[in-house]
Amino acid sequence: MVEVFKTNVKRQAQAKSLIALLRQYFPHSQINFDLDDCDKILRIQGDGFCPLKIAQLVNDKGFECCPLE
């Protein structure tokens, strides 16, 4: 399963911090950001994760995060 999210993360340090957080909850998933994309894409690939939980975790850190349609 692959989920793609639009975010407002701008800096690599912010992305790394969020990836570390998400890996605590979803350790068997591949997680990365594409900050060069205009939508500042967060991509998560794996099994057994809830897209709403991912958006909530990122939102709780003060960033916008919503599934990309």
Secondary structure, DSSP 8 states (H G I E B T S, - for coil): -EEEEEE----HHHHHHHHHHHHHH-TTSEEEEETTSTT-EEEEE-SS--HHHHHHHHHHTT--EEE--
